Amino acid sequence: MEFFLVQLLNSLSYGLLLFMLSSGLTLIFSMMGVLNFAHASFYMLGAYLAFQLSRYVGYWPALVGAPLLVGILGALTERWGLRAVHRYGHVAELLFTFGLFYLIEEVVHLIWGRAPVDYRIPDSLNFTAFTIVSTHYPAYRVFMMLVSVGMLVALYLVLTRTRIGMIIQASLTYPHTVEALGHNVPRVFMLVFGGGCALAGLAGVIGGNAFVTEPGMAAAVGSIVFVVVVFGGMGSLTGAFTPRRPVHHHRADCTGAALSADGADARLPAHRAARDARDVSCTIVKRDA
């Protein structure tokens, strides 16, 4: 019973992290029709930028600053990259984002090297939240779940209860009408792409120190995120939340012997994760067709 409860909490925290990551990808696809293969790379950038910022200003400013920096990079990528290749169709967009994935990985190699970095849980959150029989459950895992749920609530309120949310949803269905009303639809798309990348960066900030921050983390988690998005339905934010439960429970069952309450996690080799990503991409293309 103790092992089951610990695994249940671990899988719940990891599943909410997957939702935070996949919700950005789903938001981008539903708005722009762009399947961003480099989305997990922005997750990796969030972890590395948080590691770098936390060395100078501490963890809490990095928790805010790193996602903002990743969001700005994402917006610039859409404005000066994706927008230029958009007129050539989806194949050009896929090739652009696939190449961007490798480009970001090489930049990480050049700046931080190929070895994992020492991105640690802050001392203010490095304590036991509660005890399950003889297992001390870390407070940082609880913090991860609270941030993920808070992001879910905030995203829902923004999209359904605010003016900018109404403009975003209207731009999805009636872009020409929205543009005729005086709104800059390309700028809305740029902000949505930047916001989706910022969500991935936030997931990297809170997940990078709970697991491992290393150059292969994007390839390791990328295929899992695409599985969540495909199972939930392309462009469905609710779907991105629903299938993450069987996905993360299955993952927890498969790696249960390697998981522990302190956040240790068995990781896929980079070459195997890249192969899984290619398999998922084939499924996406067939389903879209």
C-alpha positions as CSV (number, residue, x, y, z in Angstrom):
1,M,0.0,0.0,0.0
2,E,2.8,2.4,0.8
3,F,4.5,1.8,-2.5
4,F,1.2,2.2,-4.4
5,L,0.4,5.6,-2.7
6,V,3.9,6.9,-3.3
7,Q,3.7,5.9,-7.0
8,L,0.3,7.4,-7.3
9,L,1.5,10.8,-6.1
10,N,4.7,10.6,-8.2
11,S,2.6,9.8,-11.3
12,L,0.2,12.6,-10.5
13,S,2.9,15.2,-10.2
14,Y,4.6,13.9,-13.4
15,G,1.3,13.9,-15.2
16,L,0.5,17.5,-14.3
17,L,4.0,18.4,-15.5
18,L,3.2,16.7,-18.8
19,F,-0.1,18.6,-19.0
20,M,1.7,21.9,-18.6
21,L,4.1,21.0,-21.3
22,S,1.5,19.6,-23.7
23,S,-1.0,22.4,-23.2
24,G,1.4,24.9,-24.8
25,L,1.9,22.6,-27.8
26,T,-1.9,22.1,-28.0
27,L,-2.5,25.8,-27.8
28,I,-0.1,26.5,-30.6
29,F,-1.5,23.8,-32.9
30,S,-5.1,24.8,-32.3
31,M,-4.4,28.4,-33.1
32,M,-1.9,28.2,-35.9
33,G,-2.0,24.6,-37.2
34,V,1.7,24.4,-36.5
35,L,3.0,21.1,-35.1
36,N,6.0,22.4,-33.2
37,F,8.7,19.6,-33.0
38,A,10.9,22.0,-31.1
39,H,8.4,22.5,-28.3
40,A,10.3,20.1,-25.9
41,S,13.5,22.2,-26.7
42,F,11.9,25.2,-25.1
43,Y,11.2,23.0,-22.1
44,M,14.9,22.3,-22.0
45,L,15.8,26.0,-22.4
46,G,13.5,26.8,-19.5
47,A,15.4,24.4,-17.2
48,Y,18.8,25.7,-18.3
49,L,17.9,29.3,-18.1
50,A,16.4,28.8,-14.6
51,F,19.7,27.0,-13.6
52,Q,21.7,30.0,-14.9
53,L,19.5,32.7,-13.3
54,S,19.2,30.9,-10.0
55,R,23.0,31.1,-9.6
56,Y,22.8,34.9,-9.6
57,V,19.4,35.9,-8.4
58,G,18.0,32.9,-6.7
59,Y,15.3,30.3,-7.6
60,W,12.2,32.5,-7.1
61,P,13.2,35.3,-9.6
62,A,14.3,32.5,-12.0
63,L,10.8,30.9,-11.7
64,V,9.4,34.1,-13.2
65,G,12.2,35.2,-15.4
66,A,13.1,32.0,-17.2
67,P,9.6,31.4,-18.7
68,L,9.4,35.0,-19.8
69,L,12.8,34.7,-21.6
70,V,11.6,31.5,-23.2
71,G,8.4,33.1,-24.2
72,I,10.3,36.0,-25.8
73,L,12.5,33.6,-27.7
74,G,9.4,31.7,-28.9
75,A,7.7,35.0,-30.1
76,L,10.9,36.0,-32.0
77,T,11.0,32.5,-33.5
78,E,7.5,32.8,-34.8
79,R,8.0,36.4,-36.1
80,W,11.3,35.9,-37.9
81,G,11.2,32.1,-38.6
82,L,7.8,30.4,-38.8
83,R,6.0,33.3,-40.4
84,A,8.5,33.3,-43.2
85,V,8.0,29.6,-44.0
86,H,4.2,29.5,-43.3
87,R,3.3,30.3,-46.9
88,Y,5.2,27.2,-48.1
89,G,2.8,24.9,-46.2
90,H,2.9,22.5,-43.3
91,V,5.9,20.4,-44.6
92,A,8.1,23.5,-44.5
93,E,6.9,24.3,-40.9
94,L,7.7,20.8,-39.8
95,L,11.1,20.9,-41.3
96,F,11.8,24.3,-39.7
97,T,10.8,23.2,-36.2
98,F,12.6,19.8,-36.6
99,G,15.8,21.7,-37.6
100,L,15.2,24.1,-34.7
101,F,15.1,21.2,-32.3
102,Y,18.7,20.2,-33.3
103,L,19.8,23.8,-33.4
104,I,18.7,24.5,-29.8
105,E,20.3,21.2,-28.7
106,E,23.7,22.2,-30.2
107,V,23.5,25.7,-28.6
108,V,22.9,24.0,-25.2
109,H,26.0,21.8,-25.9
110,L,28.1,24.9,-26.7
111,I,27.0,26.9,-23.7
112,W,26.5,24.3,-20.9
113,G,28.3,21.3,-22.2
114,R,27.1,17.7,-22.6
115,A,27.1,16.7,-18.9
116,P,24.1,17.3,-16.6
117,V,24.2,20.6,-14.7
118,D,23.8,20.9,-11.0
119,Y,20.3,22.4,-11.0
120,R,19.1,21.7,-7.5
121,I,15.8,22.1,-5.6
122,P,15.8,25.3,-3.6
123,D,16.5,25.0,0.2
124,S,13.2,26.7,1.0
125,L,11.3,23.8,-0.6
126,N,13.7,21.0,0.3
127,F,11.9,19.4,3.2
128,T,9.3,16.7,3.9
129,A,5.7,17.7,3.3
130,F,4.2,14.6,4.9
131,T,5.0,11.0,5.7
132,I,3.3,7.9,4.2
133,V,4.1,5.1,6.6
134,S,7.9,5.2,6.4
135,T,8.3,7.2,3.2
136,H,9.0,11.0,3.5
137,Y,7.3,12.7,0.6
138,P,9.1,15.8,-0.6
139,A,7.5,19.2,-0.5
140,Y,8.8,20.1,-3.9
141,R,6.6,17.5,-5.5
142,V,3.6,19.1,-3.9
143,F,4.8,22.5,-5.1
144,M,5.0,21.1,-8.7
145,M,1.4,19.9,-8.5
146,L,0.2,23.3,-7.1
147,V,2.0,25.2,-9.8
148,S,0.5,22.9,-12.5
149,V,-3.0,23.2,-11.2
150,G,-2.6,27.0,-10.8
151,M,-1.5,27.3,-14.4
152,L,-4.5,25.2,-15.5
153,V,-6.9,27.5,-13.7
154,A,-5.2,30.6,-14.9
155,L,-5.1,29.4,-18.5
156,Y,-8.8,28.5,-18.4
157,L,-9.8,31.9,-17.0
158,V,-7.7,33.8,-19.5
159,L,-9.2,31.9,-22.5
160,T,-12.8,32.0,-21.3
161,R,-13.3,35.1,-19.1
162,T,-11.0,37.8,-20.6
163,R,-11.1,40.0,-23.7
164,I,-7.8,38.7,-24.9
165,G,-9.1,35.1,-24.6
166,M,-12.2,36.0,-26.7
167,I,-9.9,37.5,-29.4
168,I,-7.7,34.4,-29.4
169,Q,-10.7,32.0,-29.7
170,A,-12.3,34.2,-32.4
171,S,-9.0,34.4,-34.3
172,L,-9.0,30.6,-34.4
173,T,-12.4,30.3,-36.1
174,Y,-12.8,33.6,-37.9
175,P,-9.4,35.2,-38.5
176,H,-10.5,37.4,-41.4
177,T,-13.5,38.8,-39.4
178,V,-11.2,39.5,-36.4
179,E,-8.8,41.3,-38.6
180,A,-11.6,43.3,-40.2
181,L,-12.5,44.5,-36.7
182,G,-9.1,46.0,-36.3
183,H,-7.1,43.4,-34.5
184,N,-3.7,42.4,-35.6
185,V,-4.2,38.6,-36.1
186,P,-0.5,37.8,-37.0
187,R,0.5,39.6,-33.7
188,V,-2.0,37.5,-31.8
189,F,-0.5,34.3,-33.4
190,M,2.9,35.5,-32.4
191,L,1.8,36.1,-28.8
192,V,0.1,32.7,-28.7
193,F,3.3,31.0,-29.9
194,G,5.3,32.9,-27.3
195,G,2.8,32.0,-24.6
196,G,2.9,28.3,-25.5
197,C,6.7,28.3,-25.4
198,A,6.5,30.1,-22.0
199,L,4.4,27.3,-20.7
200,A,7.0,24.8,-21.8
201,G,9.7,27.0,-20.2
202,L,7.7,27.0,-16.9
203,A,7.5,23.2,-17.0
204,G,11.2,23.1,-17.5
205,V,11.8,25.4,-14.5
206,I,9.9,23.3,-12.1
207,G,10.7,19.9,-13.7
208,G,14.4,20.4,-14.4
209,N,15.6,20.2,-10.8
210,A,13.1,17.5,-9.9
211,F,14.5,15.2,-12.5
212,V,17.7,15.8,-14.6
213,T,18.7,18.9,-16.5
214,E,20.9,17.6,-19.3
215,P,21.0,18.0,-23.1
216,G,19.0,14.9,-23.8
217,M,16.0,15.9,-21.7
218,A,14.1,17.4,-24.7
219,A,14.4,14.2,-26.7
220,A,13.4,12.1,-23.7
221,V,10.2,14.0,-23.0
222,G,9.3,15.1,-26.5
223,S,7.9,11.8,-27.7
224,I,5.8,11.4,-24.5
225,V,4.3,14.9,-25.1
226,F,3.3,14.1,-28.6
227,V,1.6,10.9,-27.4
228,V,-0.4,12.9,-24.9
229,V,-1.5,15.4,-27.6
230,V,-2.4,12.7,-30.2
231,F,-4.4,10.7,-27.7
232,G,-6.2,13.7,-26.4
233,G,-7.1,15.0,-29.9
234,M,-5.1,17.5,-31.9
235,G,-5.9,21.0,-30.8
236,S,-8.0,20.0,-27.8
237,L,-6.8,21.6,-24.5
238,T,-9.2,19.4,-22.5
239,G,-7.9,16.4,-24.3
240,A,-4.4,17.3,-23.3
241,F,-5.4,17.1,-19.7
242,T,-7.5,13.9,-20.0
243,P,-5.1,11.4,-21.6
244,R,-2.1,12.4,-19.5
245,R,-3.6,10.2,-16.7
246,P,-3.2,6.9,-18.5
247,V,0.1,8.0,-20.0
248,H,1.8,8.9,-16.8
249,H,0.2,6.0,-14.9
250,H,1.6,3.6,-17.5
251,R,5.0,5.3,-17.3
252,A,5.0,5.1,-13.6
253,D,4.1,1.4,-13.7
254,C,6.9,0.7,-16.2
255,T,9.5,2.5,-14.2
256,G,8.1,1.9,-10.8
257,A,11.2,0.1,-9.5
258,A,13.3,3.1,-10.5
259,L,11.1,5.8,-9.1
260,S,11.4,7.1,-5.6
261,A,9.8,9.8,-3.6
262,D,12.9,12.0,-3.7
263,G,12.4,12.5,-7.5
264,A,14.8,9.9,-9.0
265,D,13.6,9.0,-12.4
266,A,14.7,6.4,-15.1
267,R,15.2,8.2,-18.4
268,L,15.1,7.1,-22.0
269,P,18.3,7.0,-24.0
270,A,18.4,9.9,-26.5
271,H,18.5,7.7,-29.6
272,R,15.5,5.7,-28.5
273,A,13.5,8.9,-27.7
274,A,14.3,10.3,-31.1
275,R,13.1,7.1,-32.7
276,D,9.9,7.3,-30.7
277,A,9.4,10.9,-31.8
278,R,9.7,9.9,-35.5
279,D,7.1,7.1,-34.9
280,V,4.7,9.6,-33.3
281,S,5.2,12.1,-36.1
282,C,4.2,9.4,-38.7
283,T,1.1,8.8,-36.6
284,I,0.3,12.5,-36.6
285,V,0.7,12.9,-40.3
286,K,-1.5,9.9,-41.0
287,R,-4.2,11.1,-38.6
288,D,-4.1,14.6,-40.0
289,A,-4.5,13.2,-43.5
